């Protein structure tokens, strides 16, 4: 109950606990106790001395913005504490009451994470089956603030600095920097977590994964997060350079040079991360020539050992996909490769459209139809932004990430289905996996090709559906496609989408090939196709 008209409770009598649950106290019944126990407790209260009762009465204040369930849980916790105290005093117990545990803060739920587990239920003050051992092992994971209306916080709290947030995971990326982190550094981290946005939205899952991967070591954290946000912040305010940019860029470049020369001992994976981060920031805010030099070095580190470090590999893939190719001219070999890939996609469509195939995999027939979530993600626009007008100043400028991500996803999915062409079971499970990904991350409600691509690269599917080499070949073909004229890029994507939808295209491969031959450096010869 609440009594806002009475003086506050003495802290010595009712120590405040925030966000704790009734399940954290073994042996104490929760709010859902039986009616008999409630009647017994009321009888004991009626038998108490009125004068003593008024003297020992306490009032518990409840946040008016809390839900009814939270209010009941809050009052019941204090009621149980007082009940146990009076019971021990009445029995002459000389053992001190067990001190309450430290307050446990609730986990944010706006970054695509599930909060239905017993551990997380205990953190939000909802009674659950969490044991004392589980409660002591709970650690707050990194969460990002977004503008998307996913789930609300139970108890809002102010995060004073990135350092406090990172302390909970026992990995502070600022700890290894040459200089102590400044308030400006912490502001840059906030720019990444709360402001940075694509046209499709904030893509919190992608930002979260990049942040967590980079914070494995202070070297890549500075090169990936701080350098990018320092340059982006300067651009937002109309500056080409700033003291902040010079400090982080200069130190990141020196660290890369020292790591390459062997002066600075660091794992190759961390060096690849730093190179990928520098490549992205150089392409957006600096020299494209330097960007490709950094990217080639990162690819040279990771490609010889595919699957060795998936989080780092995904980051390198993602940067490689969204950076435009260095050369605008497509080679004859790449032209032939594009045509061959389209023909394989068409052959796959004809195989999946066969009458004997359809009854065995109905999911293949419906997965990419107009009513499906995958269709809205993979089809051509229009794609209105879900970013509020007031926040569009934070959208990445001149970044063709959405179209590059859509093309990469089309190529990746087609290549995967081609790998599974001899197995109906694998085809069905892969499509079911795709649909589940879209629903889990709410991409059907908030379409974002960047997040879809990142999820594909993570390969969280069954082990027999994974292939680390598939992402590398997808990147090679994507670079060739992005060297085409814009109208041919569009035609290529429309053909792939038609084949995935099991629809014959209006302008087929023959038209695409004829227009491709008219380009400079056209393919010399290739077999005709119906």
Secondary structure, DSSP 8 states (H G I E B T S, - for coil): ---TTS----TTTS---SS--GGGSTT---TT--HHHHHHHHHHHHTS-HHHHHHH-------TTS-HHHHHHHHHHHHHHHHHHHHHHHTT--S--------------SSS----SHHHHHHTT------HHHHHT---------SS-S---SS------HHHHHHTTT--TTTTSSS---HHHHHHHHIIIII-BBTTB--HHHHHHHHHHHTTSHHHHIIIIIHHHHHHHHHHTT-S--HHHHHHHHHHHHHHHHHHHTSS---HHHHHHHHHHHHHHHHHHS-HHHHHHHHHHHHHHHGGGTTSSHHHHHHHHHHHHHS--S--S--HHHHHHHHHHHHHHHHHHHHHTSHHHHTT-HHHHHTTSTTSHHHHHHS-------S-GGGGGGB-TT--HHHHHHHHHHHHHHHHHHHTTT-HHHHHHHHHHHHHHHHHTTTTTS--HHHHHHHHHHT-S-GGG--HHHHHHHHHHHHHHTTS-HHHHHHHHHHHHHHHTT---SS-HHHHHHHHHTSTT--S------
